Amino acid sequence: MRLVVVGAGAAGSLVLLHLARHLAAGSEGSRVEVVVLDPNGPVNGAAFCTTDPRHLLNVPASGMSVDPEDRFDFVAHLVAEGLLAEGASPYFFAPRAEWARYLRTRLDEALAAVEGRLVVRHVLAAATSVARDGAGVRVTDSDGSTHEAEHLVLATGLPTVGDDWAPRDLSAQERYVADPWRPGALDAVVDGEGDVLVVGTGLTMVDVAVSVVGSSATGRRVAALSRAGRLPQPHAESYLGEVVPDVSGWGSTLEEIRGAAVAHVREVEATQGSWRPAVDGIRYRVAELWGRLATGERERFLREVAGDWGVRRHRMPPTTAAVVEQAQEDGCLEVAAGRVVAVEEAADGFEVETADGRRIHAAWIVNCTGPRSDVRTLGNPVLDSLLGADGGPALATTDPLGLGLTTSEGRLVGADGELQPVWTLGALRRGELWESTAIPEIRVQAERLAGDLAAVAARCARTPLG
Ligand SMILES: Cc1cc2nc3c(=O)[nH]c(=O)nc-3n(C[C@H](O)[C@H](O)[C@H](O)COP(=O)(O)OP(=O)(O)OC[C@H]3O[C@@H](n4cnc5c(N)ncnc54)[C@H](O)[C@@H]3O)c2cc1C
């Protein structure tokens, strides 16, 4: 069987890892040839291209195993690498670069173990279009080469970052970082001089802050602005567990669900002294609750609730939170609510004006406002092509809000309602699941998707002409 995987990031690599393991465990005859298309190397996407050891995972090591059934595998890797003492608590927040190395290592091991029955060729190019080719697909890349395959996995990750907040086009400015998730994007800012304005106050801003002012007295300052001026909450100092609620009586409107969730959080806080186990428990029920909401209610959730949920659900590791707090106390990090209304170039950077009349001088501006939300307007050519924007038949459709692609258990449903030989996982399933961007969810999807592909490969092996 031939397979094309678009995206060599965490999700694409997890699919290959689990496919190798399924093939190794399955019938001898199955063989899969894979072309991976990605201009970046393996596990080098938004979260994992950083080389800064201060950029930590926001999930403890015990939640980051590549295998959902083998919870402590990443912990074992950290112990084997001497990064965690034998017997130490697995409630440890490792550098993201180390997790990338771990996934690459496990992938290499799995490919070696499957002994040529999964052959992977990485082409350093972007996928630009997809067309049906008989029962399979034909994918064209940015070098103009075409790749035919029976199946396609789309693992393009989080949508690109947006900068609609910018009062004018800043893309030509050398000291403006439009996309902080690009490999090496922050190097010039971190190695350079002068103060930094970060637009956005979430976890990516925290990355910038710890790199610029975190470790030593550099004399530099970071000002971070967002509409609400809210920082992510810190994780607890030690593992508190998860209280997974029974949501059967939580209703199906946003009002009902919000009320029940608040009651759950209050109850857990009263008995356990922290809201965190309640929020971490709700995470297991998010897909089910999201599925109950009508489109208008989902829209309202995004407008009114998602921000609050995000700062509690995507938290800072305790050590990072301590660095941030110290930087705030020392006056080298300021986090505030504000809206940029004007940006002018100055000799050594920018003069920025906010809606409340404040003027900020910054040598650098870094855009940390997060991913765009509508996959129909991202300008990623492979998605545009699948959605029929290039005039071809639409092999993909989206949910009404454009948060993700419509699938049946990860398999794309075309505009004609037919299942396509195209699969997806991760952020492109946000419309169906909402919580679908982090490794704890993606590894489960990858394992299932790989199982389905291995079953197809086994069928191909039994009927080579069919
Ligand atoms: C700053 C940050 C920190 C995070 N920290 C964590 C964390 O600690 N724990 C956690 O579980 N999750 C974390 N996440 C969530 C994170 O997005 C996922 O865990 C993980 O990166 C998702 O993997 P992915 O493969 O879907 O996306 P990515 O790893 O971003 O990979 C997508 C790949 O697709 C490629 N691509 C896109 N379009 C094309 C195209 N047209 N052709 C070819 N290739 C293409 C890109 O080049 C990229 O390599 C974080 C996210 C961010 C942004």
The ligand as an SDF file (V2000), in Angstrom:
LIG
                    3D

 53 58  0  0  0  0  0  0  0  0999 V2000
    3.9460   26.9550   21.6940 C   0  0  0  0  0  0  0  0  0  0  0  0
    3.1610   25.6830   21.8480 C   0  0  0  0  0  0  0  0  0  0  0  0
    3.4110   24.8320   22.9110 C   0  0  0  0  0  0  0  0  0  0  0  0
    2.7130   23.6430   23.0420 C   0  0  0  0  0  0  0  0  0  0  0  0
    2.9940   22.8160   24.0820 N   0  0  0  0  0  0  0  0  0  0  0  0
    2.3700   21.6240   24.1740 C   0  0  0  0  0  0  0  0  0  0  0  0
    2.6810   20.7210   25.2410 C   0  0  0  0  0  0  0  0  0  0  0  0
    3.4810   21.0150   26.1080 O   0  0  0  0  0  0  0  0  0  0  0  0
    2.0340   19.5220   25.2840 N   0  0  0  0  0  0  0  0  0  0  0  0
    1.1030   19.1900   24.3420 C   0  0  0  0  0  0  0  0  0  0  0  0
    0.5470   18.0980   24.4270 O   0  0  0  0  0  0  0  0  0  0  0  0
    0.7840   20.0310   23.3330 N   0  0  0  0  0  0  0  0  0  0  0  0
    1.3870   21.2270   23.2300 C   0  0  0  0  0  0  0  0  0  0  0  0
    1.0540   22.0910   22.2170 N   0  0  0  0  0  0  0  0  0  0  0  0
    0.0270   21.7060   21.2560 C   0  0  0  0  0  0  0  0  0  0  0  0
    0.7510   21.2600   19.9940 C   0  0  0  0  0  0  0  0  0  0  0  0
    0.2300   21.9560   18.9170 O   0  0  0  0  0  0  0  0  0  0  0  0
    0.6690   19.7840   19.7450 C   0  0  0  0  0  0  0  0  0  0  0  0
    1.0470   19.0350   20.8290 O   0  0  0  0  0  0  0  0  0  0  0  0
    1.5160   19.3270   18.5500 C   0  0  0  0  0  0  0  0  0  0  0  0
    2.4250   20.2600   18.0650 O   0  0  0  0  0  0  0  0  0  0  0  0
    0.5620   19.0240   17.4790 C   0  0  0  0  0  0  0  0  0  0  0  0
    1.2450   18.3220   16.5120 O   0  0  0  0  0  0  0  0  0  0  0  0
    0.8320   18.4690   14.9860 P   0  0  0  0  0  0  0  0  0  0  0  0
    1.6290   17.4790   14.2500 O   0  0  0  0  0  0  0  0  0  0  0  0
   -0.6370   18.4370   14.8550 O   0  0  0  0  0  0  0  0  0  0  0  0
    1.3050   19.9270   14.6120 O   0  0  0  0  0  0  0  0  0  0  0  0
    2.8000   20.3810   14.3380 P   0  0  0  0  0  0  0  0  0  0  0  0
    3.7250   19.7140   15.2890 O   0  0  0  0  0  0  0  0  0  0  0  0
    2.7730   21.8600   14.3020 O   0  0  0  0  0  0  0  0  0  0  0  0
    3.1350   19.8070   12.8840 O   0  0  0  0  0  0  0  0  0  0  0  0
    2.4530   20.1970   11.7210 C   0  0  0  0  0  0  0  0  0  0  0  0
    3.4110   20.0620   10.5660 C   0  0  0  0  0  0  0  0  0  0  0  0
    2.6680   20.1940    9.3550 O   0  0  0  0  0  0  0  0  0  0  0  0
    3.4770   20.8640    8.4210 C   0  0  0  0  0  0  0  0  0  0  0  0
    2.6300   21.4110    7.3520 N   0  0  0  0  0  0  0  0  0  0  0  0
    1.6380   22.3330    7.4330 C   0  0  0  0  0  0  0  0  0  0  0  0
    1.1130   22.5550    6.2030 N   0  0  0  0  0  0  0  0  0  0  0  0
    1.7800   21.7530    5.3410 C   0  0  0  0  0  0  0  0  0  0  0  0
    1.7060   21.5330    3.9390 C   0  0  0  0  0  0  0  0  0  0  0  0
    0.8360   22.1870    3.1550 N   0  0  0  0  0  0  0  0  0  0  0  0
    2.5530   20.6280    3.3820 N   0  0  0  0  0  0  0  0  0  0  0  0
    3.4450   19.9430    4.1460 C   0  0  0  0  0  0  0  0  0  0  0  0
    3.5600   20.1200    5.4770 N   0  0  0  0  0  0  0  0  0  0  0  0
    2.7380   21.0180    6.0640 C   0  0  0  0  0  0  0  0  0  0  0  0
    4.2190   21.9030    9.2350 C   0  0  0  0  0  0  0  0  0  0  0  0
    5.4100   22.3210    8.5790 O   0  0  0  0  0  0  0  0  0  0  0  0
    4.4970   21.1260   10.5330 C   0  0  0  0  0  0  0  0  0  0  0  0
    5.7710   20.5190   10.5270 O   0  0  0  0  0  0  0  0  0  0  0  0
    1.7180   23.3050   22.0820 C   0  0  0  0  0  0  0  0  0  0  0  0
    1.4640   24.1730   21.0120 C   0  0  0  0  0  0  0  0  0  0  0  0
    2.1780   25.3430   20.8980 C   0  0  0  0  0  0  0  0  0  0  0  0
    1.8890   26.2410   19.7430 C   0  0  0  0  0  0  0  0  0  0  0  0
  1  2  1  0
  2  3  1  0
  2 52  2  0
  3  4  2  0
  4  5  1  0
  4 50  1  0
  5  6  2  0
  6  7  1  0
  6 13  1  0
  7  8  2  0
  7  9  1  0
  9 10  1  0
 10 11  2  0
 10 12  1  0
 12 13  2  0
 13 14  1  0
 14 15  1  0
 14 50  1  0
 15 16  1  0
 16 17  1  0
 16 18  1  0
 18 19  1  0
 18 20  1  0
 20 21  1  0
 20 22  1  0
 22 23  1  0
 23 24  1  0
 24 25  2  0
 24 26  1  0
 24 27  1  0
 27 28  1  0
 28 29  2  0
 28 30  1  0
 28 31  1  0
 31 32  1  0
 32 33  1  0
 33 34  1  0
 33 48  1  0
 34 35  1  0
 35 36  1  0
 35 46  1  0
 36 37  1  0
 36 45  1  0
 37 38  2  0
 38 39  1  0
 39 40  1  0
 39 45  2  0
 40 41  1  0
 40 42  2  0
 42 43  1  0
 43 44  2  0
 44 45  1  0
 46 47  1  0
 46 48  1  0
 48 49  1  0
 50 51  2  0
 51 52  1  0
 52 53  1  0
M  END
$$$$
